[in-house]
């Protein structure tokens, strides 16, 4: 998946899948992504 790719997200679950897929591609954990975004891991 390219960072500039467009997605149609119709459900919260599909958004979660897109975020998780990209997070894995970047080698980030949920904690790492949360820290980079300045939010709690629960939000991620």
C-alpha positions, -999 to +999 in steps of 0.1 A: +000+000+000+014+034-010+011+063+014-007+083-013-033+056-020-069+065-016-093+043+003-130+043+008-137+035+044-173+025+051-170+010+086-149+015+117-135-020+112-123-013+077-106+019+090-089-002+117-077-026+091-062+001+070-044+017+100-031-016+113-018-026+078+001+006+074+013+005+110+028-030+103+044-018+071+061+009+090+073-015+117+054+003+144+037-012+175+004+002+188+025+019+216+049+033+191+022+047+169+004+062+199+036+079+211+043+093+176+007+106+175+008+120+211-022+099+222-028+069+244-024+033+231-061+028+239-070+053+213-049+036+187 
